[in-house]
Amino acid sequence: MSDQIPEPPEVAREVFTGDAWARAEAFAEMLAGPGVVRGLLGPREVPRIWDRHLLNCAVIAEAVPADVRLVDIGSGAGLPGLVLAIVRPDITVTLLEPLLRRTVFLEECVESLKLDNVEVLRGRAEEFAGRREFDIASARAVAPLDRLLKWSLPLLREGGELLAMKGERAAEELADAEPQLRSSGVQTAELTSVGHGKVEPPATLIRVVAGRAPEGARKASRRKDRASRGR
């Protein structure tokens, strides 16, 4: 399978510098080998590992501040969270994933790549609301924005940011989520793009800055949490 991995484009060496280069190459091999065998990546994606997956995820680092705690929600095969950990050793990354076979793969990758800025956490985002707090939440192809807000905002500190990778429907999703955005008390929500001159087309992100939910929404959330614990 690894024979199908294309040669990395020249721009990859500009994005993955220093120790990140060897780690990126090793991660590409793991995605194309065990990742495909275990069903975490489709076989047809192997020829596009560099441009569609590694580079497309790495450029998100442009939107990530220095020295932050980042949670990658529904991390799957480690895209984008593990790639961000490779390219940004200054940040700490939590790969949050509910499925065992995926967390096993992620743990193997972290150990093999010798990434000491990564932890793998098995579970759903809602299980850690109020228990863990992060500066940044990332997500790729996890859920529509309205649902993603429900999962990510309780994990973010006030002023923290959700960076959701989206495709052609990004503007539509942002508009559809307007009621959820208002009720959640977010500070701002906007479209942005990263990776200009590095990936084509540039990667589209929905960037949401968390605020404080209105008091009524917080009370409703607490009631819901108490009810769920009582079941």
Salt bridges, closest charged atoms under 4 A:
GLU45 OE2 - ARG48 NH2 2.56
GLU45 OE1 - ARG52 NE 3.38
GLU45 OE1 - HIS53 NE2 2.83
GLU62 OE2 - LYS198 NZ 3.46
ASP90 OD1 - ARG88 NE 2.73
GLU97 OE2 - ARG102 NH1 3.57
GLU108 OE1 - ARG38 NH2 2.75
GLU119 OE2 - ARG132 NH2 2.45
ASP135 OD1 - ARG69 NH2 3.02
ASP135 OD1 - ARG157 NE 2.67
GLU161 OE2 - ARG207 NH2 2.98
GLU172 OE2 - ARG169 NH2 3.04
GLU173 OE1 - LYS166 NZ 2.96
GLU173 OE2 - ARG169 NH1 3.85
ASP176 OD2 - ARG169 NH2 3.93
GLU178 OE2 - ARG182 NH1 3.60
GLU190 OE2 - ARG207 NH1 2.81
GLU215 OE1 - ARG218 NH2 2.23
GLU215 OE2 - ARG222 NH2 3.23
